[in-house]
Amino acid sequence: MDKDYLILKRASASRPSGDWNDDDYDVVANGAVVGRIFGRPLKLTKHQIQEAIARREAGETLAEIGRSYNVSHSTTSRL
């Protein structure tokens, strides 16, 4: 799917269906340009993500990595 479409889809969750106008699209697009992050906050910092990727490449299991950061193995598998 298109990234812009997903941003608009997330933003529309709080709106009654079909109540979008041109200004709403501009607000969402501008938010993406200035670096606003839409959606759920990350559980790991950028530094932790880099460490986890390096550990996975070194052969450590996803479960071990997840345990050390107090997240599930599913979270570490998405990195």
N, C-alpha and C positions, 0 to 999 in steps of 0.2 A: 504494500500500500504506500501511497504517497505520504511523506513526512508531514507536509502542510495539512493534508486531510486529517491525519491523526491528531494534530494539535487542535484543529478546529473541532474535531469530534469530542476531545476531552473537555474543551472549553464549553461546549454546548450542553454538557451534562447538567449544569445548573440552570439552564434556560428552558422555558416552555417550548415544546417542539415547534419548529418553523418560525420562530421569532427572531431571525437574523436579518440585519440590514448591512449596508456597505461599511458603516462605521465600525460595527462589531468585528468584521474581518480585518479591518485596519488595525484595531487595537490588539488583536491576537497576533497578527503578523509583526507589529512593532514590538510586542513583548518578546517574541522569539529573536528579533534582531538585537535587542539590548541585552540579551542573555538571561531572561527570565526562564526558569525551568518549570514546565507544567507537569503535573502528575505527582506521584508519590516520591518522597525524598529517598535518596540512596541509603542503604544500611552500612555501606563501607565507604571510607574516604578514598580519594584518588590514589593516595600512597598505599593504602591497604590493598586496593585492587591490583596495583602493579606488583606488590609483594606476592599476592595470591597467585597471579599468573606465572610469576617466576617459580614459585614453589610447585605449581602444577606441572610446569615444563621440566622440573627437576625430578618428577616422578612421585611426588607426594599424593596421597589419595584425596579426593574431594571431601570426604567425610572428615579427615584429619584437619584439613584447611578450614573447613566450616566450623569445626569445634573450637579451633583456636581464635576465631573471630566472633564466636557466638551467633552463627547463622547456620542455616541448613545446607546440606550438600547441594541441594537444588539451586540455591543462590550462587554458590561458587561455580556451578556448572555453566551459568549464564555469562561468566566473565570472558 
